[in-house]
Amino acid sequence: MIKEAVEFAVEAHRGAVRKGTRIPYIVHPLEAAVIVGSMTEDEELIAAAVLHDVLEDTDAGEAEIRRRFGDRVADLVVDETDDKRQSWLERKAEKLRRVETGSRDLKIVVLGDKLSNIRAVARDYLIVGESLWDRFNVKRKDAHAWYYWSMADRLRELEEYEPYREYVSLCRRVFGEKKKWEEAENGGKRS
């Protein structure tokens, strides 16, 4: 199943690159799958990690994912998919709600995705500094800090895993301590 998921994702993401880079996009879902594979041997969770962005970022459809990979994988991919018709803030708030009430399986897949993302952010932040935020649709560091730290709260039940601890460590490295961003949010500085 994992091999088929990789082949499907490679084809679906063909030609796409990571935002602000020339890195082929497929590197991200493959890295997310490796992270998930460090927490579980469950092939369906690993396949869901490989496929987590195909509905959001490609022409692939839910019915095809369901037919080829089964209901469990498809449900995880659907739960990981943002509705791009919403604003960034609406999408992120909705994702946080889904993760908060979601299954442990969903949280494992989301952690794979988010750790891969924060690794890329941390790497690029070291290279380009504060101008990194210019490559995103929402160009405010405080908004990203709110989202990443809020996600850390929702994933806390996974703190036994090294990937969770790495995620929190990278959040600190990029954004500083969580308390700083909670104060900004409570002070109305985040819109």
N, CA, C and O of each residue as an XYZ file, in Angstrom:
764
protein
N       0.814     -1.198      0.000
C       0.000      0.000      0.000
C       0.863      1.269      0.000
O       0.548      2.234     -0.697
N       1.941      1.266      0.776
C       2.797      2.455      0.850
C       3.424      2.739     -0.513
O       3.468      3.889     -0.952
N       3.906      1.698     -1.178
C       4.515      1.869     -2.502
C       3.498      2.464     -3.476
O       3.830      3.375     -4.235
N       2.270      1.960     -3.462
C       1.234      2.484     -4.345
C       0.903      3.938     -3.996
O       0.690      4.758     -4.889
N       0.862      4.255     -2.707
C       0.595      5.627     -2.280
C       1.705      6.567     -2.761
O       1.428      7.673     -3.225
N       2.952      6.127     -2.649
C       4.073      6.943     -3.113
C       3.967      7.178     -4.617
O       4.117      8.309     -5.077
N       3.712      6.128     -5.380
C       3.587      6.280     -6.833
C       2.451      7.247     -7.186
O       2.593      8.093     -8.068
N       1.333      7.105     -6.487
C       0.189      7.982     -6.730
C       0.540      9.436     -6.407
O       0.251     10.335     -7.197
N       1.160      9.667     -5.252
C       1.507     11.026     -4.829
C       2.564     11.649     -5.743
O       2.477     12.832     -6.074
N       3.550     10.867     -6.148
C       4.582     11.376     -7.067
C       3.925     11.892     -8.342
O       4.249     12.981     -8.816
N       3.012     11.118     -8.889
C       2.333     11.532    -10.120
C       1.434     12.740     -9.870
O       1.420     13.676    -10.670
N       0.690     12.728     -8.775
C      -0.239     13.825     -8.484
C       0.484     15.154     -8.276
O       0.001     16.201     -8.705
N       1.641     15.110     -7.617
C       2.389     16.342     -7.304
C       3.450     16.686     -8.358
O       4.225     17.624     -8.174
N       3.485     15.934     -9.453
C       4.507     16.142    -10.489
C       4.568     17.607    -10.915
O       3.550     18.208    -11.259
N       5.781     18.174    -10.888
C       5.998     19.547    -11.331
C       5.824     20.601    -10.246
O       6.250     21.743    -10.422
N       5.207     20.238     -9.134
C       4.996     21.208     -8.050
C       6.267     21.343     -7.213
O       7.032     20.390     -7.065
N       6.477     22.540     -6.669
C       7.638     22.797     -5.808
C       7.162     23.401     -4.493
O       6.060     23.941     -4.402
N       8.019     23.298     -3.473
C       7.721     23.891     -2.166
C       7.721     25.413     -2.306
O       8.520     25.980     -3.051
N       6.825     26.054     -1.589
C       6.648     27.502     -1.653
C       7.974     28.232     -1.416
O       8.647     28.009     -0.409
N       8.334     29.104     -2.357
C       9.529     29.926     -2.220
C      10.833     29.191     -2.490
O      11.910     29.725     -2.225
N      10.748     27.954     -3.022
C      11.963     27.164     -3.274
C      11.863     26.482     -4.641
O      10.878     26.635     -5.363
N      12.904     25.730     -4.970
C      12.867     24.867     -6.153
C      12.828     23.398     -5.736
O      13.033     22.512     -6.567
N      12.570     23.137     -4.467
C      12.517     21.773     -3.946
C      11.228     21.118     -4.442
O      10.145     21.668     -4.243
N      11.330     19.947     -5.087
C      10.110     19.267     -5.549
C       9.149     19.043     -4.377
O       9.566     18.633     -3.294
N       7.874     19.314     -4.600
C       6.894     19.231     -3.522
C       6.830     17.841     -2.897
O       6.594     17.715     -1.695
N       7.033     16.816     -3.687
C       6.884     15.438     -3.205
C       7.808     15.146     -2.019
O       7.545     14.223     -1.248
N       8.869     15.909     -1.868
C       9.770     15.719     -0.725
C       8.994     15.862      0.590
O       9.248     15.126      1.543
N       8.058     16.801      0.640
C       7.292     17.035      1.870
C       6.427     15.829      2.268
O       6.572     15.348      3.392
N       5.536     15.316      1.407
C       4.744     14.165      1.844
C       5.586     12.919      2.122
O       5.229     12.106      2.975
N       6.689     12.768      1.413
C       7.565     11.623      1.705
C       8.211     11.783      3.080
O       8.314     10.814      3.832
N       8.646     12.998      3.411
C       9.209     13.240      4.736
C       8.150     13.029      5.819
O       8.436     12.443      6.863
N       6.925     13.506      5.571
C       5.839     13.296      6.534
C       5.614     11.803      6.769
O       5.374     11.380      7.900
N       5.693     11.010      5.708
C       5.510      9.558      5.840
C       6.632      8.920      6.651
O       6.384      8.021      7.455
N       7.857      9.376      6.447
C       8.984      8.846      7.228
C       8.790      9.181      8.710
O       9.054      8.348      9.577
N       8.334     10.391      8.996
C       8.081     10.790     10.386
C       6.999      9.895     10.990
O       7.163      9.377     12.095
N       5.905      9.715     10.272
C       4.833      8.838     10.767
C       5.364      7.425     10.960
O       5.026      6.760     11.940
N       6.199      6.960     10.023
C       6.787      5.631     10.130
C       7.708      5.470     11.327
O       7.977      4.348     11.756
N       8.194      6.578     11.868
C       9.020      6.492     13.081
C       8.156      6.312     14.329
O       8.668      5.981     15.398
N       6.844      6.530     14.192
C       5.930      6.405     15.327
C       5.075      5.141     15.262
O       4.581      4.669     16.286
N       4.901      4.593     14.055
C       4.029      3.435     13.888
C       4.435      2.647     12.646
O       5.034      3.182     11.713
N       4.097      1.383     12.664
C       4.297      0.546     11.473
C       2.996      0.376     10.698
O       2.950     -0.384      9.731
N       1.955      1.063     11.104
C       0.633      0.964     10.482
C       0.709      1.523      9.055
O       0.857      2.729      8.858
N       0.604      0.629      8.068
C       0.765      1.032      6.668
C      -0.301      2.033      6.226
O      -0.038      2.883      5.375
N      -1.496      1.939      6.796
C      -2.536      2.887      6.393
C      -2.219      4.299      6.879
O      -2.487      5.268      6.169
N      -1.659      4.428      8.066
C      -1.275      5.760      8.556
C      -0.126      6.323      7.724
O      -0.118      7.509      7.396
N       0.833      5.482      7.387
C       1.964      5.936      6.570
C       1.477      6.341      5.178
O       1.910      7.360      4.639
N       0.578      5.544      4.598
C       0.013      5.881      3.285
C      -0.764      7.194      3.359
O      -0.673      8.022      2.453
N      -1.528      7.386      4.436
C      -2.272      8.644      4.595
C      -1.318      9.834      4.668
O      -1.617     10.902      4.135
N      -0.182      9.656      5.319
C       0.808     10.732      5.389
C       1.350     11.061      3.997
O       1.520     12.231      3.656
N       1.618     10.038      3.202
C       2.107     10.255      1.830
C       1.058     11.016      1.007
O       1.395     11.865      0.182
N      -0.197     10.700      1.246
C      -1.293     11.239      0.432
C      -1.935     12.499      1.024
O      -2.883     13.031      0.447
N      -1.438     12.979      2.158
C      -2.179     13.983      2.922
C      -2.486     15.273      2.165
O      -3.446     15.959      2.516
N      -1.724     15.625      1.159
C      -1.958     16.879      0.425
C      -2.557     16.686     -0.962
O      -2.763     17.668     -1.675
N      -2.842     15.453     -1.366
C      -3.297     15.271     -2.755
C      -4.675     15.874     -3.013
O      -4.920     16.375     -4.110
N      -5.572     15.841     -2.046
C      -6.895     16.432     -2.274
C      -6.825     17.956     -2.259
O      -7.536     18.628     -3.006
N      -5.965     18.486     -1.406
C      -5.858     19.938     -1.236
C      -5.102     20.605     -2.380
O      -5.432     21.722     -2.779
N      -4.089     19.922     -2.907
C      -3.161     20.595     -3.822
C      -3.084     20.015     -5.230
O      -2.300     20.502     -6.045
N      -3.877     18.986     -5.538
C      -3.817     18.378     -6.870
C      -5.234     18.143     -7.381
O      -6.211     18.503     -6.724
N      -5.333     17.540     -8.551
C      -6.636     17.237     -9.141
C      -7.203     15.905     -8.651
O      -8.295     15.519     -9.067
N      -6.495     15.204     -7.789
C      -6.966     13.913     -7.283
C      -8.284     14.100     -6.537
O      -8.510     15.129     -5.900
N      -9.144     13.097     -6.626
C     -10.441     13.179     -5.969
C     -10.579     12.192     -4.819
O      -9.904     11.165     -4.762
N     -11.466     12.538     -3.918
C     -11.696     11.683     -2.753
C     -12.141     10.277     -3.150
O     -11.688      9.296     -2.560
N     -13.016     10.171     -4.137
C     -13.526      8.853     -4.540
C     -12.382      7.941     -4.990
O     -12.371      6.752     -4.672
N     -11.429      8.496     -5.725
C     -10.295      7.689     -6.177
C      -9.423      7.251     -5.006
O      -8.973      6.107     -4.963
N      -9.182      8.152     -4.060
C      -8.397      7.797     -2.869
C      -9.123      6.682     -2.109
O      -8.502      5.709     -1.682
N     -10.420      6.831     -1.947
C     -11.222      5.848     -1.217
C     -11.178      4.488     -1.926
O     -11.012      3.452     -1.283
N     -11.328      4.503     -3.249
C     -11.327      3.259     -4.030
C      -9.972      2.566     -3.970
O      -9.902      1.349     -3.799
N      -8.900      3.335     -4.108
C      -7.557      2.737     -4.191
C      -6.955      2.393     -2.832
O      -6.184      1.440     -2.718
N      -7.306      3.171     -1.792
C      -6.610      3.006     -0.515
C      -7.536      2.685      0.661
O      -7.063      2.429      1.769
N      -8.835      2.697      0.429
C      -9.775      2.317      1.474
C     -10.302      3.495      2.268
O      -9.794      4.613      2.182
N     -11.346      3.207      3.052
C     -12.037      4.262      3.788
C     -11.174      4.900      4.876
O     -11.208      6.118      5.054
N     -10.416      4.106      5.593
C      -9.622      4.671      6.698
C      -8.604      5.676      6.181
O      -8.484      6.777      6.720
N      -7.872      5.301      5.142
C      -6.875      6.209      4.559
C      -7.589      7.446      4.004
O      -7.159      8.573      4.251
N      -8.662      7.242      3.265
C      -9.386      8.373      2.673
C      -9.919      9.310      3.751
O      -9.832     10.529      3.605
N     -10.470      8.758      4.832
C     -10.990      9.610      5.905
C      -9.880     10.447      6.536
O     -10.093     11.618      6.850
N      -8.711      9.863      6.722
C      -7.577     10.613      7.282
C      -7.136     11.722      6.331
O      -6.859     12.841      6.764
N      -7.071     11.415      5.047
C      -6.674     12.418      4.059
C      -7.706     13.550      4.020
O      -7.337     14.724      3.965
N      -8.985     13.205      4.049
C     -10.040     14.232      4.058
C      -9.902     15.113      5.296
O      -9.995     16.337      5.200
N      -9.679     14.497      6.460
C      -9.545     15.279      7.698
C      -8.302     16.165      7.697
O      -8.264     17.173      8.402
N      -7.292     15.803      6.921
C      -6.067     16.605      6.823
C      -6.190     17.715      5.789
O      -5.341     18.605      5.735
N      -7.224     17.676      4.979
C      -7.367     18.601      3.851
C      -8.027     19.908      4.272
O      -9.092     19.914      4.889
N      -7.373     21.016      3.925
C      -7.936     22.350      4.164
C      -8.846     22.730      3.000
O      -8.614     22.332      1.859
N      -9.877     23.502      3.303
C     -10.775     24.044      2.296
C     -10.205     25.384      1.837
O     -10.323     26.389      2.537
N      -9.597     25.392      0.675
C      -8.911     26.600      0.202
C      -9.861     27.718     -0.227
O      -9.420     28.795     -0.629
N     -11.148     27.460     -0.140
C     -12.103     28.548     -0.408
C     -12.208     29.466      0.797
O     -12.708     30.586      0.687
N     -11.738     28.997      1.949
C     -11.762     29.803      3.170
C     -10.498     30.660      3.251
O      -9.504     30.394      2.576
N     -10.560     31.688      4.087
C      -9.366     32.495      4.342
C      -8.347     31.647      5.099
O      -8.690     30.597      5.643
N      -7.103     32.099      5.133
C      -6.053     31.371      5.849
C      -6.453     31.152      7.304
O      -6.343     30.040      7.819
N      -6.914     32.204      7.963
C      -7.283     32.108      9.373
C      -8.433     31.128      9.579
O      -8.402     30.331     10.516
N      -9.441     31.174      8.719
C     -10.564     30.233      8.827
C     -10.093     28.792      8.635
O     -10.501     27.897      9.375
N      -9.232     28.572      7.639
C      -8.715     27.210      7.384
C      -7.942     26.681      8.574
O      -8.118     25.534      8.986
N      -7.077     27.531      9.126
C      -6.230     27.081     10.236
C      -7.057     26.851     11.491
O      -6.818     25.885     12.214
N      -8.025     27.719     11.763
C      -8.894     27.527     12.934
C      -9.699     26.234     12.784
O      -9.861     25.486     13.749
N     -10.196     25.974     11.591
C     -10.942     24.735     11.337
C     -10.042     23.512     11.490
O     -10.466     22.506     12.059
N      -8.811     23.581     10.995
C      -7.872     22.455     11.139
C      -7.605     22.194     12.616
O      -7.569     21.041     13.046
N      -7.421     23.243     13.386
C      -7.194     23.079     14.824
C      -8.396     22.404     15.490
O      -8.216     21.560     16.368
N      -9.600     22.760     15.091
C     -10.805     22.123     15.648
C     -10.853     20.642     15.283
O     -11.153     19.798     16.127
N     -10.556     20.330     14.021
C     -10.585     18.917     13.593
C      -9.548     18.094     14.335
O      -9.822     16.959     14.726
N      -8.366     18.647     14.533
C      -7.309     17.915     15.230
C      -7.663     17.751     16.705
O      -7.452     16.688     17.288
N      -8.196     18.802     17.295
C      -8.550     18.744     18.718
C      -9.542     17.616     19.009
O      -9.421     16.926     20.021
N     -10.510     17.433     18.131
C     -11.532     16.408     18.339
C     -11.235     15.120     17.583
O     -11.986     14.149     17.681
N     -10.142     15.114     16.830
C      -9.822     13.975     15.982
C      -9.211     12.804     16.731
O      -8.867     12.896     17.910
N      -9.090     11.724     16.023
C      -8.532     10.489     16.569
C      -7.020     10.607     16.749
O      -6.377     11.503     16.201
N      -6.483      9.695     17.516
C      -5.028      9.610     17.677
C      -4.373      9.361     16.317
O      -3.303      9.902     16.037
N      -5.005      8.553     15.480
C      -4.470      8.295     14.137
C      -4.330      9.592     13.353
O      -3.298      9.834     12.727
N      -5.370     10.430     13.387
C      -5.286     11.717     12.685
C      -4.154     12.553     13.258
O      -3.401     13.173     12.507
N      -4.028     12.577     14.565
C      -2.977     13.381     15.186
C      -1.590     12.913     14.764
O      -0.690     13.733     14.584
N      -1.411     11.624     14.607
C      -0.112     11.103     14.160
C       0.187     11.583     12.740
O       1.304     12.013     12.451
N      -0.804     11.511     11.860
C      -0.607     11.971     10.477
C      -0.340     13.475     10.456
O       0.548     13.936      9.738
N      -1.097     14.235     11.231
C      -0.911     15.686     11.288
C       0.478     16.025     11.831
O       1.134     16.934     11.323
N       0.927     15.306     12.854
C       2.269     15.568     13.386
C       3.327     15.339     12.315
O       4.273     16.120     12.213
N       3.190     14.289     11.517
C       4.136     14.073     10.415
C       4.172     15.256      9.472
O       5.244     15.717      9.079
N       2.994     15.749      9.109
C       2.877     16.899      8.215
C       3.476     18.152      8.842
O       4.300     18.825      8.223
N       3.067     18.464     10.060
C       3.500     19.712     10.690
C       4.976     19.711     11.056
O       5.633     20.748     10.968
N       5.511     18.556     11.469
C       6.950     18.509     11.749
C       7.742     18.721     10.468
O       8.740     19.442     10.471
N       7.316     18.107      9.381
C       7.993     18.346      8.106
C       7.944     19.830      7.747
O       8.942     20.393      7.296
N       6.798     20.458      7.944
C       6.668     21.887      7.633
C       7.569     22.748      8.508
O       8.270     23.624      8.002
N       7.557     22.509      9.810
C       8.362     23.364     10.706
C       9.853     23.119     10.484
O      10.656     24.029     10.692
N      10.239     21.924     10.072
C      11.647     21.696      9.707
C      12.041     22.594      8.542
O      13.105     23.213      8.563
N      11.186     22.666      7.526
C      11.474     23.515      6.362
C      11.503     24.988      6.765
O      12.378     25.738      6.333
N      10.545     25.396      7.592
C      10.505     26.780      8.060
C      11.770     27.104      8.849
O      12.390     28.143      8.623
N      12.159     26.220      9.774
C      13.343     26.468     10.604
C      14.603     26.550      9.746
O      15.450     27.416      9.965
N      14.725     25.660      8.780
C      15.895     25.673      7.892
C      15.955     26.983      7.116
O      16.992     27.645      7.077
N      14.836     27.350      6.502
C      14.817     28.553      5.681
C      14.933     29.817      6.529
O      15.492     30.816      6.076
N      14.414     29.782      7.748
C      14.520     30.932      8.652
C      15.977     31.212      8.991
O      16.386     32.369      9.095
N      16.763     30.145      9.166
C      18.201     30.328      9.417
C      18.895     30.999      8.239
O      19.843     31.762      8.421
N      18.424     30.713      7.043
C      19.065     31.226      5.833
C      18.613     32.646      5.496
O      19.444     33.510      5.213
N      17.296     32.895      5.525
C      16.782     34.182      5.047
C      16.248     35.087      6.147
O      15.959     36.256      5.893
N      16.113     34.572      7.359
C      15.653     35.398      8.477
C      14.209     35.827      8.338
O      13.380     35.095      7.798
N      13.915     37.018      8.829
C      12.534     37.503      8.891
C      11.879     37.648      7.522
O      10.651     37.654      7.437
N      12.653     37.763      6.457
C      12.050     37.870      5.121
C      11.368     36.563      4.708
O      10.644     36.532      3.713
N      11.594     35.493      5.460
C      10.927     34.215      5.176
C       9.416     34.390      5.086
O       8.771     33.790      4.226
N       8.853     35.202      5.961
C       7.394     35.320      6.045
C       6.802     35.935      4.789
O       5.604     35.799      4.544
N       7.625     36.613      3.983
C       7.140     37.220      2.745
C       6.702     36.192      1.713
O       5.933     36.522      0.811
N       7.175     34.950      1.824
C       6.820     33.937      0.821
C       5.444     33.324      1.063
O       4.911     32.616      0.209
N       4.883     33.599      2.218
C       3.587     33.011      2.557
C       2.452     33.976      2.233
O       2.656     35.186      2.143
N       1.242     33.418      2.059
C       0.073     34.260      1.811
C      -0.173     35.185      3.002
O      -0.456     36.370      2.824
N      -0.066     34.647      4.203
C      -0.138     35.454      5.423
C       1.306     35.733      5.824
O       2.043     34.813      6.180
N       1.699     36.968      5.767
C       3.109     37.351      5.883
C       3.504     37.752      7.298
O       4.534     38.397      7.494
N       2.694     37.377      8.287
C       2.929     37.791      9.664
C       3.448     36.626     10.502
O       2.790     35.592     10.619
N       4.602     36.799     11.069
C       5.200     35.769     11.913
C       4.294     35.419     13.090
O       4.197     34.253     13.471
N       3.630     36.423     13.669
C       2.784     36.145     14.830
C       1.628     35.216     14.479
O       1.221     34.402     15.309
N       1.098     35.321     13.279
C       0.005     34.437     12.858
C       0.500     32.998     12.740
O      -0.181     32.065     13.165
N       1.670     32.825     12.169
C       2.243     31.476     12.040
C       2.586     30.910     13.416
O       2.376     29.725     13.674
N       3.111     31.754     14.289
C       3.430     31.306     15.649
C       2.161     30.843     16.352
O       2.159     29.791     16.992
N       1.090     31.606     16.243
C      -0.193     31.206     16.835
C      -0.597     29.817     16.346
O      -0.970     28.955     17.143
N      -0.521     29.606     15.032
C      -0.967     28.332     14.465
C      -0.079     27.174     14.922
O      -0.583     26.150     15.383
N       1.234     27.331     14.797
C       2.137     26.227     15.164
C       2.060     25.897     16.649
O       2.044     24.722     17.015
N       2.014     26.905     17.506
C       1.915     26.642     18.944
C       0.549     26.065     19.308
O       0.457     25.196     20.175
N      -0.506     26.535     18.659
C      -1.838     25.978     18.909
C      -1.891     24.516     18.491
O      -2.526     23.696     19.154
N      -1.230     24.196     17.400
C      -1.176     22.802     16.958
C      -0.411     21.963     17.972
O      -0.803     20.829     18.250
N       0.665     22.493     18.526
C       1.416     21.759     19.557
C       0.496     21.383     20.710
O       0.582     20.272     21.234
N      -0.378     22.291     21.108
C      -1.336     21.989     22.185
C      -2.246     20.836     21.799
O      -2.498     19.946     22.612
N      -2.739     20.841     20.570
C      -3.668     19.790     20.127
C      -2.989     18.434     19.960
O      -3.649     17.397     20.014
N      -1.690     18.441     19.762
C      -0.942     17.196     19.551
C      -0.253     16.696     20.821
O       0.477     15.706     20.781
N      -0.479     17.365     21.927
C       0.241     17.060     23.170
C       0.140     15.590     23.586
O       1.067     15.075     24.211
N      -0.951     14.905     23.259
C      -1.070     13.499     23.658
C      -0.008     12.620     22.990
O       0.144     11.451     23.347
N       0.716     13.173     22.032
C       1.783     12.441     21.350
C       3.162     12.780     21.913
O       4.177     12.455     21.296
N       3.210     13.431     23.081
C       4.487     13.894     23.619
C       5.453     12.758     23.940
O       6.639     13.008     24.154
N       4.974     11.520     23.978
C       5.871     10.375     24.205
C       6.782     10.121     23.001
O       7.797      9.434     23.118
N       6.417     10.674     21.857
C       7.179     10.448     20.627
C       8.212     11.545     20.411
O       7.949     12.720     20.667
N       9.369     11.156     19.945
C      10.438     12.108     19.637
C       9.984     13.154     18.612
O      10.330     14.324     18.774
N       9.223     12.795     17.563
C       8.793     13.837     16.621
C       8.006     14.967     17.281
O       8.119     16.115     16.851
N       7.224     14.678     18.301
C       6.502     15.760     18.998
C       7.504     16.670     19.704
O       7.396     17.895     19.631
N       8.466     16.076     20.379
C       9.456     16.886     21.097
C      10.276     17.730     20.120
O      10.604     18.878     20.418
N      10.608     17.169     18.963
C      11.328     17.939     17.942
C      10.462     19.099     17.435
O      10.954     20.210     17.237
N       9.178     18.831     17.230
C       8.258     19.873     16.769
C       8.259     21.060     17.738
O       8.391     22.209     17.318
N       8.112     20.777     19.027
C       8.086     21.839     20.036
C       9.428     22.575     20.071
O       9.457     23.801     20.174
N      10.514     21.851     19.987
C      11.842     22.462     19.983
C      12.012     23.410     18.794
O      12.554     24.505     18.942
N      11.550     22.988     17.625
C      11.667     23.853     16.445
C      10.734     25.057     16.538
O      11.076     26.139     16.060
N       9.568     24.885     17.142
C       8.691     26.047     17.374
C       9.410     27.078     18.235
O       9.353     28.277     17.961
N      10.088     26.601     19.282
C      10.842     27.528     20.142
C      11.947     28.224     19.360
O      12.164     29.426     19.512
N      12.643     27.461     18.522
C      13.766     28.021     17.772
C      13.296     29.108     16.805
O      13.951     30.140     16.662
N      12.172     28.878     16.147
C      11.685     29.827     15.138
C      10.889     30.967     15.760
O      11.054     32.124     15.374
N      10.017     30.642     16.732
C       9.066     31.630     17.234
C       9.352     32.130     18.638
O       8.748     33.109     19.075
N      10.250     31.485     19.345
C      10.451     31.827     20.744
C       9.455     31.071     21.600
O       8.740     30.192     21.118
N       9.417     31.416     22.850
C       8.545     30.704     23.787
C       7.069     30.947     23.475
O       6.688     32.026     23.020
N       6.264     29.950     23.719
C       4.830     29.998     23.469
C       4.166     31.155     24.210
O       3.287     31.813     23.653
N       4.559     31.413     25.433
C       3.948     32.452     26.266
C       3.926     33.808     25.552
O       2.953     34.553     25.664
N       4.985     34.123     24.827
C       5.079     35.389     24.100
C       3.914     35.537     23.118
O       3.347     36.622     22.985
N       3.562     34.455     22.435
C       2.520     34.520     21.410
C       1.138     34.452     22.038
O       0.184     35.001     21.486
N       1.013     33.791     23.175
C      -0.271     33.788     23.879
C      -0.605     35.198     24.346
O      -1.756     35.628     24.271
N       0.406     35.915     24.828
C       0.188     37.295     25.260
C      -0.232     38.167     24.084
O      -1.120     39.009     24.219
N       0.394     37.971     22.946
C       0.033     38.745     21.744
C      -1.413     38.450     21.345
O      -2.172     39.364     21.023
N      -1.790     37.167     21.369
C      -3.154     36.787     20.999
C      -4.155     37.375     21.993
O      -5.177     37.930     21.590
N      -3.866     37.256     23.279
C      -4.785     37.758     24.295
C      -4.860     39.279     24.295
O      -5.858     39.858     24.724
N      -3.805     39.918     23.813
C      -3.801     41.375     23.751
C      -4.447     41.923     22.501
O      -4.453     43.133     22.275
N      -4.994     41.031     21.686
C      -5.713     41.460     20.477
C      -4.790     41.807     19.329
O      -5.226     42.420     18.355
N      -3.517     41.428     19.420
C      -2.582     41.777     18.364
C      -2.695     40.854     17.147
O      -2.172     41.165     16.077
N      -3.388     39.705     17.318
C      -3.561     38.775     16.203
C      -4.962     38.974     15.648
O      -5.941     38.975     16.394
N      -5.051     39.141     14.337
C      -6.377     39.316     13.735
C      -6.730     38.112     12.896
O      -7.808     38.067     12.304
